[in-house]
Amino acid sequence: MKSDILSLIEEKQKLLQDMVFKDQTDCRITTGIALPLMLVNKILTEKKEKIFTGKYGLTSSEFEVLISLLALNKRLTPTELCENIIFSSGGMTKILNRLELKRLIKRVDSQQDKRSRFVEITPKGAALIKAAFKEAIAFHVEIFGVLDEDEKIFLEKILKKMFLAIMNVDV
């Protein structure tokens, strides 16, 4: 399996090098950095999705909503949740409906504005997300355990720098 993936990367690199790229630097960046980064993200996401879905009955989106509510430790409007998580308001409504059916959140009318409703995590939702988050942390510790401490620090710096660059912030 591991060698199959590495072979796939090498094959794509060779194909792209021969067909697309005239400049070796562009090819190395695309196939040597971007492709493995995308594959790592894809595999991490799939494995976490299996944990959340299989054991906790949550999608990654539901996990994100619950962890946001727990971490911020306050009621939020659906709009505030959308601002904290990358979803459309229509997508958020569907997620909140599912979480409410599972009794992991509840919607509460605003005392100040009768047109507005807040979302809050229930005790059942808090217990579930704490357990799921604990397992997600253990999964990350295991995955990043292949790196020594210096590599972890270096990777963290690189990813933060890339994130800021992508978000068009000076690095």
Steps between C-alpha positions, in 0.01 A plus 500: 500500500768754603721416205197512267429859604864601466510333158186690402663829599813414302293399195300824510819696544656338195182543293463866591870561448488356149165641390436824684799661662793654323640636826618231744432725800128527418480123461675436833272745683187349348582132524758495778320730746140572396406145401623336823340783702166440326529124554584545871201732540272257314611199706481689832152625413378153397639335814351766728168470317501125574560571869228765519244311293570147614533549872316827564249527217630844400609646172808724499269798456295403805822449694614853404172656614501316833867569574445870422204520736694320772821702454328839487289398801202715408185509294554601141273603220516292183668798332770508769553127452538553124764765571692258724474210257523490122141419401223676316194600698294240311753232583502612862121468525519136388778424748313667786182311413688167518670591827169611649334171398783317679442726803861619492401865471190702570375823354398771742297812422676830561355708784606825328392422144208263448607443137836365608590159640813376669662159479638337810661165565309257721664297778468194272671693218776622732573150627504356148726770354744476793537127440534545123753783545705291742516224240589751225788625714625146556481439125705814428757411765541160337526641147744777590696258718713417195651849527759596759446817705710722269309376195166573670610855586631555146183361340284719723696810396479409131126430511428824689708696249315338209163560667577869547620529140185332371290734711693795346653609828859618519731224625 
